[in-house]
Amino acid sequence: MPILATDTDHRLRKQALRLKREVVRMATAAGARTVTSKVHEDNAPMLALNRKLGATVERQDPYDSPPNPYLVCTIALV
């Protein structure tokens, strides 16, 4: 799974939104049905961005002990 990140110097410039939209566009063009990413539960900006793009956000395995700090964000493609 590729790792995508926005450099700290470029945050708050909507670079992550542009990057994520491009990933969705490329995945759609390739015939994918979903785009899935794992986001740390403390990364509120990225969770909000995924929700803005229509992602469902859920815990990877709610029964993990200790709980896994990463949430799964899934965007369904049409």
MMTF fields as JSON, N, C-alpha, C and O atoms, coordinates in Angstrom:
{
  "mmtfVersion": "1.0.0",
  "mmtfProducer": "UNKNOWN",
  "numBonds": 311,
  "numAtoms": 312,
  "numGroups": 78,
  "numChains": 1,
  "numModels": 1,
  "chainsPerModel": [1],
  "groupsPerChain": [78],
  "chainIdList": ["A"],
  "bondAtomList": [4, 2, 8, 6, 12, 10, 16, 14, 20, 18, 24, 22, 28, 26, 32, 30, 36, 34, 40, 38, 44, 42, 48, 46, 52, 50, 56, 54, 60, 58, 64, 62, 68, 66, 72, 70, 76, 74, 80, 78, 84, 82, 88, 86, 92, 90, 96, 94, 100, 98, 104, 102, 108, 106, 112, 110, 116, 114, 120, 118, 124, 122, 128, 126, 132, 130, 136, 134, 140, 138, 144, 142, 148, 146, 152, 150, 156, 154, 160, 158, 164, 162, 168, 166, 172, 170, 176, 174, 180, 178, 184, 182, 188, 186, 192, 190, 196, 194, 200, 198, 204, 202, 208, 206, 212, 210, 216, 214, 220, 218, 224, 222, 228, 226, 232, 230, 236, 234, 240, 238, 244, 242, 248, 246, 252, 250, 256, 254, 260, 258, 264, 262, 268, 266, 272, 270, 276, 274, 280, 278, 284, 282, 288, 286, 292, 290, 296, 294, 300, 298, 304, 302, 308, 306],
  "bondOrderList": [1, 1, 1, 1, 1, 1, 1, 1, 1, 1, 1, 1, 1, 1, 1, 1, 1, 1, 1, 1, 1, 1, 1, 1, 1, 1, 1, 1, 1, 1, 1, 1, 1, 1, 1, 1, 1, 1, 1, 1, 1, 1, 1, 1, 1, 1, 1, 1, 1, 1, 1, 1, 1, 1, 1, 1, 1, 1, 1, 1, 1, 1, 1, 1, 1, 1, 1, 1, 1, 1, 1, 1, 1, 1, 1, 1, 1],
  "groupList": [{"groupName": "MET", "atomNameList": ["N", "CA", "C", "O"], "elementList": ["N", "C", "C", "O"], "formalChargeList": [0, 0, 0, 0], "bondAtomList": [1, 0, 2, 1, 3, 2], "bondOrderList": [1, 1, 2], "singleLetterCode": "M", "chemCompType": "L-PEPTIDE LINKING"}, {"groupName": "PRO", "atomNameList": ["N", "CA", "C", "O"], "elementList": ["N", "C", "C", "O"], "formalChargeList": [0, 0, 0, 0], "bondAtomList": [1, 0, 2, 1, 3, 2], "bondOrderList": [1, 1, 2], "singleLetterCode": "P", "chemCompType": "L-PEPTIDE LINKING"}, {"groupName": "ILE", "atomNameList": ["N", "CA", "C", "O"], "elementList": ["N", "C", "C", "O"], "formalChargeList": [0, 0, 0, 0], "bondAtomList": [1, 0, 2, 1, 3, 2], "bondOrderList": [1, 1, 2], "singleLetterCode": "I", "chemCompType": "L-PEPTIDE LINKING"}, {"groupName": "LEU", "atomNameList": ["N", "CA", "C", "O"], "elementList": ["N", "C", "C", "O"], "formalChargeList": [0, 0, 0, 0], "bondAtomList": [1, 0, 2, 1, 3, 2], "bondOrderList": [1, 1, 2], "singleLetterCode": "L", "chemCompType": "L-PEPTIDE LINKING"}, {"groupName": "ALA", "atomNameList": ["N", "CA", "C", "O"], "elementList": ["N", "C", "C", "O"], "formalChargeList": [0, 0, 0, 0], "bondAtomList": [1, 0, 2, 1, 3, 2], "bondOrderList": [1, 1, 2], "singleLetterCode": "A", "chemCompType": "L-PEPTIDE LINKING"}, {"groupName": "THR", "atomNameList": ["N", "CA", "C", "O"], "elementList": ["N", "C", "C", "O"], "formalChargeList": [0, 0, 0, 0], "bondAtomList": [1, 0, 2, 1, 3, 2], "bondOrderList": [1, 1, 2], "singleLetterCode": "T", "chemCompType": "L-PEPTIDE LINKING"}, {"groupName": "ASP", "atomNameList": ["N", "CA", "C", "O"], "elementList": ["N", "C", "C", "O"], "formalChargeList": [0, 0, 0, 0], "bondAtomList": [1, 0, 2, 1, 3, 2], "bondOrderList": [1, 1, 2], "singleLetterCode": "D", "chemCompType": "L-PEPTIDE LINKING"}, {"groupName": "HIS", "atomNameList": ["N", "CA", "C", "O"], "elementList": ["N", "C", "C", "O"], "formalChargeList": [0, 0, 0, 0], "bondAtomList": [1, 0, 2, 1, 3, 2], "bondOrderList": [1, 1, 2], "singleLetterCode": "H", "chemCompType": "L-PEPTIDE LINKING"}, {"groupName": "ARG", "atomNameList": ["N", "CA", "C", "O"], "elementList": ["N", "C", "C", "O"], "formalChargeList": [0, 0, 0, 0], "bondAtomList": [1, 0, 2, 1, 3, 2], "bondOrderList": [1, 1, 2], "singleLetterCode": "R", "chemCompType": "L-PEPTIDE LINKING"}, {"groupName": "LYS", "atomNameList": ["N", "CA", "C", "O"], "elementList": ["N", "C", "C", "O"], "formalChargeList": [0, 0, 0, 0], "bondAtomList": [1, 0, 2, 1, 3, 2], "bondOrderList": [1, 1, 2], "singleLetterCode": "K", "chemCompType": "L-PEPTIDE LINKING"}, {"groupName": "GLN", "atomNameList": ["N", "CA", "C", "O"], "elementList": ["N", "C", "C", "O"], "formalChargeList": [0, 0, 0, 0], "bondAtomList": [1, 0, 2, 1, 3, 2], "bondOrderList": [1, 1, 2], "singleLetterCode": "Q", "chemCompType": "L-PEPTIDE LINKING"}, {"groupName": "GLU", "atomNameList": ["N", "CA", "C", "O"], "elementList": ["N", "C", "C", "O"], "formalChargeList": [0, 0, 0, 0], "bondAtomList": [1, 0, 2, 1, 3, 2], "bondOrderList": [1, 1, 2], "singleLetterCode": "E", "chemCompType": "L-PEPTIDE LINKING"}, {"groupName": "VAL", "atomNameList": ["N", "CA", "C", "O"], "elementList": ["N", "C", "C", "O"], "formalChargeList": [0, 0, 0, 0], "bondAtomList": [1, 0, 2, 1, 3, 2], "bondOrderList": [1, 1, 2], "singleLetterCode": "V", "chemCompType": "L-PEPTIDE LINKING"}, {"groupName": "GLY", "atomNameList": ["N", "CA", "C", "O"], "elementList": ["N", "C", "C", "O"], "formalChargeList": [0, 0, 0, 0], "bondAtomList": [1, 0, 2, 1, 3, 2], "bondOrderList": [1, 1, 2], "singleLetterCode": "G", "chemCompType": "PEPTIDE LINKING"}, {"groupName": "SER", "atomNameList": ["N", "CA", "C", "O"], "elementList": ["N", "C", "C", "O"], "formalChargeList": [0, 0, 0, 0], "bondAtomList": [1, 0, 2, 1, 3, 2], "bondOrderList": [1, 1, 2], "singleLetterCode": "S", "chemCompType": "L-PEPTIDE LINKING"}, {"groupName": "ASN", "atomNameList": ["N", "CA", "C", "O"], "elementList": ["N", "C", "C", "O"], "formalChargeList": [0, 0, 0, 0], "bondAtomList": [1, 0, 2, 1, 3, 2], "bondOrderList": [1, 1, 2], "singleLetterCode": "N", "chemCompType": "L-PEPTIDE LINKING"}, {"groupName": "TYR", "atomNameList": ["N", "CA", "C", "O"], "elementList": ["N", "C", "C", "O"], "formalChargeList": [0, 0, 0, 0], "bondAtomList": [1, 0, 2, 1, 3, 2], "bondOrderList": [1, 1, 2], "singleLetterCode": "Y", "chemCompType": "L-PEPTIDE LINKING"}, {"groupName": "CYS", "atomNameList": ["N", "CA", "C", "O"], "elementList": ["N", "C", "C", "O"], "formalChargeList": [0, 0, 0, 0], "bondAtomList": [1, 0, 2, 1, 3, 2], "bondOrderList": [1, 1, 2], "singleLetterCode": "C", "chemCompType": "L-PEPTIDE LINKING"}],
  "groupTypeList": [0, 1, 2, 3, 4, 5, 6, 5, 6, 7, 8, 3, 8, 9, 10, 4, 3, 8, 3, 9, 8, 11, 12, 12, 8, 0, 4, 5, 4, 4, 13, 4, 8, 5, 12, 5, 14, 9, 12, 7, 11, 6, 15, 4, 1, 0, 3, 4, 3, 15, 8, 9, 3, 13, 4, 5, 12, 11, 8, 10, 6, 1, 16, 6, 14, 1, 1, 15, 1, 16, 3, 12, 17, 5, 2, 4, 3, 12],
  "groupIdList": [1, 2, 3, 4, 5, 6, 7, 8, 9, 10, 11, 12, 13, 14, 15, 16, 17, 18, 19, 20, 21, 22, 23, 24, 25, 26, 27, 28, 29, 30, 31, 32, 33, 34, 35, 36, 37, 38, 39, 40, 41, 42, 43, 44, 45, 46, 47, 48, 49, 50, 51, 52, 53, 54, 55, 56, 57, 58, 59, 60, 61, 62, 63, 64, 65, 66, 67, 68, 69, 70, 71, 72, 73, 74, 75, 76, 77, 78],
  "secStructList": [7, 7, 7, 7, 7, 7, 7, 4, 4, 4, 6, 6, 6, 6, 2, 2, 2, 2, 2, 2, 2, 2, 2, 2, 2, 2, 2, 2, 2, 6, 6, 7, 1, 3, 3, 3, 3, 3, 3, 3, 6, 6, 7, 2, 2, 2, 2, 2, 2, 2, 2, 2, 6, 6, 7, 3, 3, 3, 3, 1, 7, 6, 6, 7, 1, 1, 7, 7, 1, 3, 3, 3, 3, 3, 3, 3, 7, 7],
  "xCoordList": [0.855, 0.0, 0.906, 1.748, 0.741, 1.553, 1.253, 0.133, 2.25, 2.078, 2.076, 3.004, 1.026, 0.912, 0.874, 0.193, 1.608, 1.637, 1.877, 2.439, 1.443, 1.695, 2.799, 2.708, 3.831, 4.928, 4.402, 3.502, 4.967, 4.506, 4.48, 3.583, 5.436, 5.492, 4.341, 4.083, 3.653, 2.586, 1.195, 0.215, 1.104, -0.209, -1.007, -0.448, -2.291, -3.243, -3.286, -3.764, -2.794, -2.851, -3.692, -3.657, -4.436, -5.324, -4.566, -5.15, -3.277, -2.497, -2.999, -3.102, -3.312, -3.78, -5.109, -5.327, -5.988, -7.276, -7.051, -7.673, -6.168, -5.869, -5.272, -5.636, -4.358, -3.715, -4.737, -4.741, -5.588, -6.588, -7.587, -7.986, -7.991, -8.909, -8.256, -8.927, -6.969, -6.255, -6.197, -6.351, -5.977, -5.985, -7.359, -7.444, -8.421, -9.785, -10.009, -10.586, -9.566, -9.724, -8.997, -9.553, -7.742, -6.945, -7.542, -7.575, -8.008, -8.605, -9.887, -10.138, -10.685, -11.914, -11.585, -12.207, -10.606, -10.195, -9.668, -9.807, -9.067, -8.517, -9.581, -9.296, -10.808, -11.892, -12.014, -12.731, -11.322, -11.423, -12.821, -13.51, -13.216, -14.536, -14.443, -15.415, -13.267, -13.079, -11.666, -10.753, -11.504, -10.192, -10.192, -11.062, -9.213, -9.141, -7.835, -6.78, -7.917, -6.697, -6.811, -7.907, -5.655, -5.602, -5.113, -4.102, -5.836, -5.528, -5.485, -6.37, -4.454, -4.337, -5.519, -5.931, -6.051, -7.239, -7.019, -7.988, -5.767, -5.469, -5.341, -5.184, -5.405, -5.223, -6.582, -7.094, -7.143, -8.471, -8.58, -9.6, -7.567, -7.696, -7.855, -8.651, -7.1, -7.199, -8.495, -9.065, -8.949, -10.245, -11.36, -12.26, -11.293, -12.3, -12.237, -13.274, -11.029, -10.867, -11.498, -12.213, -11.24, -11.822, -13.341, -14.029, -13.864, -15.325, -15.897, -16.972, -15.173, -15.607, -15.735, -16.589, -14.873, -14.905, -15.861, -15.9, -16.629, -17.656, -17.226, -17.927, -16.087, -15.589, -16.377, -16.859, -16.491, -16.945, -15.685, -14.636, -15.788, -14.627, -14.992, -15.987, -14.156, -14.427, -13.136, -12.082, -13.246, -12.111, -11.758, -12.642, -10.465, -10.011, -10.552, -11.158, -10.343, -10.885, -11.238, -10.354, -12.516, -12.924, -12.594, -12.668, -12.232, -11.941, -10.447, -10.058, -9.599, -8.156, -7.891, -8.541, -6.949, -6.541, -5.022, -4.422, -4.385, -4.971, -5.541, -5.181, -6.431, -7.052, -6.018, -5.067, -6.218, -5.368, -5.697, -6.868, -4.671, -4.958, -5.298, -5.576, -5.277, -5.561, -6.997, -7.502, -7.642, -9.003, -8.966, -8.076, -9.918, -9.994, -11.007, -12.167, -10.56, -11.416, -11.634, -10.672, -12.895, -13.203, -14.113, -15.19, -13.658, -14.452, -14.975, -14.193, -16.298, -16.901, -16.891, -17.281, -16.442, -16.373, -17.567, -18.058, -18.024, -19.172, -18.753, -19.593],
  "yCoordList": [-1.165, 0.0, 1.235, 1.382, 2.119, 3.337, 4.247, 4.279, 4.965, 5.934, 7.329, 7.715, 8.067, 9.449, 10.37, 10.097, 11.455, 12.416, 13.813, 13.984, 14.79, 16.187, 16.716, 16.619, 17.271, 17.848, 18.962, 19.713, 19.054, 20.045, 21.455, 22.231, 21.803, 23.152, 23.438, 24.596, 22.398, 22.58, 22.332, 22.316, 22.141, 21.928, 23.226, 24.32, 23.084, 24.204, 24.9, 26.03, 24.238, 24.789, 23.901, 24.047, 22.996, 22.083, 21.11, 20.548, 20.908, 19.95, 18.527, 17.75, 18.181, 16.825, 16.552, 15.447, 17.534, 17.373, 17.139, 16.255, 17.921, 17.737, 16.355, 15.682, 15.946, 14.651, 13.516, 12.583, 13.597, 12.55, 12.503, 11.419, 13.66, 13.683, 13.042, 12.361, 13.254, 12.642, 11.125, 10.385, 10.664, 9.221, 8.64, 7.584, 9.311, 8.853, 8.835, 7.883, 9.858, 9.929, 8.771, 8.1, 8.545, 7.475, 6.101, 5.23, 5.911, 4.626, 4.376, 3.258, 5.416, 5.298, 4.932, 4.041, 5.621, 5.351, 3.928, 3.329, 3.393, 2.033, 0.965, -0.23, 1.402, 0.451, -0.04, -1.003, 0.614, 0.22, 0.537, 1.421, -0.192, 0.045, 0.85, 1.484, 0.827, 1.595, 2.14, 1.637, 3.178, 3.683, 3.588, 4.142, 2.885, 2.67, 3.224, 3.069, 3.869, 4.367, 4.165, 4.08, 4.091, 3.994, 5.335, 5.863, 5.88, 7.196, 7.083, 6.49, 7.653, 7.62, 8.371, 9.417, 7.826, 8.421, 9.853, 10.59, 10.263, 11.633, 12.613, 13.815, 12.112, 12.96, 13.496, 13.104, 14.395, 14.95, 15.602, 15.417, 16.362, 16.966, 15.928, 16.125, 14.826, 13.824, 13.017, 12.61, 12.791, 12.124, 12.996, 12.494, 14.3, 15.231, 15.271, 15.311, 15.262, 15.282, 14.031, 14.125, 12.874, 11.638, 11.674, 11.25, 12.174, 12.275, 13.242, 13.005, 14.326, 15.299, 14.643, 15.02, 13.656, 12.942, 11.748, 10.952, 11.63, 10.603, 9.29, 8.286, 9.281, 8.041, 7.63, 8.463, 6.325, 5.792, 5.599, 5.23, 5.845, 5.729, 4.762, 4.937, 3.732, 2.754, 2.186, 2.235, 1.651, 1.015, -0.255, -1.001, -0.501, -1.679, -2.953, -3.784, -3.104, -4.248, -3.755, -3.582, -3.528, -2.954, -3.847, -3.403, -5.1, -6.024, -6.161, -6.945, -5.406, -5.429, -4.983, -4.069, -5.622, -5.209, -5.223, -6.292, -4.077, -2.733, -2.299, -2.853, -1.305, -0.843, -0.334, 0.355, -0.683, -0.187, 1.296, 1.647, 2.185, 3.625, 4.078, 5.256, 3.15, 3.532, 3.197, 2.125, 4.121, 3.944, 3.688, 4.18, 2.93, 2.623, 3.562, 3.616, 4.299, 5.221, 4.608, 4.335, 4.391, 3.766, 4.673, 5.064, 4.999, 5.802, 4.862, 4.242, 4.757, 3.937, 4.738, 5.905, 4.096, 4.756, 4.31, 3.19, 5.195, 4.86, 4.627, 4.332],
  "zCoordList": [0.0, 0.0, 0.0, 0.886, -0.981, -1.017, 0.172, 0.684, 0.587, 1.674, 1.061, 0.351, 1.347, 0.871, 2.073, 3.061, 1.98, 3.083, 2.528, 1.447, 3.283, 2.921, 3.819, 5.043, 3.223, 3.988, 4.889, 4.511, 6.065, 7.052, 6.481, 6.811, 5.639, 5.064, 4.1, 3.773, 3.645, 2.667, 3.234, 2.489, 4.528, 5.133, 5.116, 5.034, 5.194, 5.164, 3.805, 3.702, 2.772, 1.417, 0.496, -0.726, 1.09, 0.369, -0.537, -1.463, -0.278, -1.061, -0.839, -1.788, 0.409, 0.71, 0.008, -0.49, -0.038, -0.72, -2.21, -2.799, -2.822, -4.246, -4.507, -5.472, -3.645, -3.786, -3.647, -4.45, -2.645, -2.413, -3.568, -3.992, -4.079, -5.232, -6.454, -7.229, -6.628, -7.754, -7.581, -8.553, -6.364, -6.092, -6.431, -7.058, -6.027, -6.325, -7.835, -8.36, -8.527, -9.986, -10.665, -11.534, -10.256, -10.857, -10.555, -11.425, -9.34, -8.968, -9.766, -10.217, -9.935, -10.72, -12.163, -12.741, -12.74, -14.122, -14.288, -15.354, -13.236, -13.29, -13.014, -13.082, -12.702, -12.473, -11.034, -10.765, -10.117, -8.702, -8.177, -8.688, -7.163, -6.557, -5.274, -4.861, -4.637, -3.398, -3.327, -3.981, -2.518, -2.113, -0.593, 0.078, -0.068, 1.368, 1.904, 1.289, 3.052, 3.698, 5.197, 5.752, 5.836, 7.291, 7.814, 7.351, 8.781, 9.332, 10.852, 11.469, 11.436, 12.901, 13.514, 13.012, 14.596, 15.23, 15.706, 15.888, 15.913, 16.341, 15.166, 15.381, 13.937, 12.755, 12.283, 11.235, 13.083, 12.797, 11.413, 10.749, 10.945, 9.615, 8.495, 7.577, 8.57, 7.512, 7.624, 6.612, 8.839, 9.003, 8.417, 7.744, 8.678, 8.139, 6.613, 5.951, 6.054, 4.604, 3.988, 2.99, 4.572, 4.055, 4.145, 3.216, 5.253, 5.387, 4.342, 3.791, 4.076, 3.068, 1.692, 0.889, 1.432, 0.158, 0.191, -0.747, 1.273, 1.355, 1.977, 1.849, 2.647, 3.238, 4.47, 5.238, 4.633, 5.907, 6.738, 6.209, 8.025, 8.911, 10.024, 10.727, 10.165, 11.217, 11.777, 11.142, 12.97, 13.618, 12.868, 12.446, 12.702, 11.97, 12.623, 11.947, 13.89, 14.624, 16.019, 16.859, 16.273, 17.558, 18.757, 19.903, 18.492, 19.587, 19.873, 20.739, 19.154, 19.426, 20.851, 21.357, 21.483, 22.822, 22.877, 22.772, 23.037, 23.134, 21.783, 20.744, 21.804, 20.562, 19.56, 19.928, 18.293, 17.214, 17.015, 16.869, 17.005, 16.884, 15.459, 15.236, 14.496, 13.114, 12.749, 13.081, 12.067, 11.593, 10.095, 9.4, 9.599, 8.174, 7.53, 7.94, 6.519, 5.771, 4.392, 3.673, 4.019, 2.739, 1.928, 2.377, 0.722, -0.206, -1.286, -2.008, -1.396, -2.445, -3.749, -3.776, -4.823, -6.128, -6.969, -6.824, -7.847, -8.676, -10.095, -10.946]
}
